[in-house]
């Protein structure tokens, strides 16, 4: 069963349940970022996501349910899982982090 994502409810690493901590907790779960990444260009079906990640079907199912509960992805019966407008906006926010991480890696 998927626990609902509720602002104000304590999460891993935060007793306050502030929205940023809620988001970081969700994004820190295994395979979540990879699933978001795999949906960046087009919708994909469950089996394609499972094959792309290499994660077990149980884990993929759990993570997809969590991402749906967080309103970051949705299931379109015709085409499969896809990012919502919120999910796409979140993905766009990763670009500056990507640029920064490339600079950081060169300095390491």
C-alpha positions in Angstrom: 0.0 0.0 0.0 1.3 3.5 -0.9 1.5 6.0 1.9 -0.1 9.3 0.8 2.3 12.2 0.2 1.0 14.7 2.8 2.7 18.0 3.6 3.2 18.4 7.3 3.6 14.6 7.9 7.1 13.6 9.1 9.3 11.9 6.5 12.7 10.3 6.5 15.1 12.9 7.7 12.5 15.5 8.7 10.0 15.7 11.5 8.4 18.8 10.0 7.3 17.3 6.7 8.0 20.6 4.9 7.3 20.3 1.2 11.0 20.4 0.2 11.8 17.5 2.7 8.8 15.6 1.3 10.2 16.0 -2.2 13.7 15.1 -1.3 12.4 12.0 0.5 10.5 11.0 -2.6 13.3 11.7 -5.0 15.7 9.8 -2.7 13.8 6.5 -3.0 15.5 3.9 -5.1 14.6 4.1 -8.8 12.4 7.2 -8.6 14.8 9.5 -10.4 15.5 6.9 -13.0 11.8 6.4 -13.7 11.3 10.2 -14.1 14.3 10.2 -16.4 12.9 7.4 -18.5 9.6 9.3 -19.0 11.3 12.5 -20.1 10.7 12.2 -23.8 7.6 10.0 -24.2 5.1 7.8 -22.4 6.3 4.3 -21.6 4.5 1.1 -20.6 5.2 -0.8 -17.4 7.3 -3.5 -19.0 9.4 -0.9 -20.9 10.1 0.9 -17.6 10.9 -2.2 -15.8 13.3 -3.3 -18.6 15.0 0.2 -18.7 15.6 0.3 -15.0 16.4 -3.4 -14.3 14.4 -3.0 -11.1 12.1 -5.8 -9.9 8.5 -5.5 -11.0 7.4 -5.1 -7.4 9.7 -2.1 -6.9 8.7 -0.5 -10.2 5.1 -0.9 -9.3 5.6 0.7 -5.9 7.6 3.6 -7.3 5.1 4.3 -10.0 2.3 4.3 -7.5 4.2 6.7 -5.3 4.9 9.0 -8.3 1.2 8.9 -9.2 0.2 9.7 -5.7 2.6 12.7 -5.8 1.0 13.8 -9.1 4.3 13.7 -10.9 3.2 10.9 -13.4 -0.1 9.7 -14.7 -1.2 6.6 -16.5 -2.7 7.0 -19.9 -4.4 3.7 -20.8 -3.5 4.2 -24.5 0.1 5.1 -24.2 1.3 4.2 -20.8 2.9 6.2 -18.0 3.8 9.8 -18.7 5.0 12.9 -16.8 2.3 15.3 -15.6 2.8 19.0 -16.0 4.2 19.1 -12.5 6.5 16.2 -13.4 7.8 17.9 -16.5 8.3 21.1 -14.5 10.4 19.2 -12.0 12.4 17.6 -14.7 13.2 21.1 -16.1 14.5 22.1 -12.7 17.1 19.3 -12.9 18.9 20.9 -15.9 20.7 23.5 -13.7 21.7 20.8 -11.3 23.0 18.8 -14.3 25.1 21.7 -15.5 26.4 22.3 -12.0 27.3 18.7 -11.5 29.3 18.6 -14.7 31.4 21.6 -13.5 31.7 20.0 -10.1 32.9 16.7 -11.6 35.6 18.4 -13.6 36.9 20.0 -10.4 37.1 16.6 -8.7 
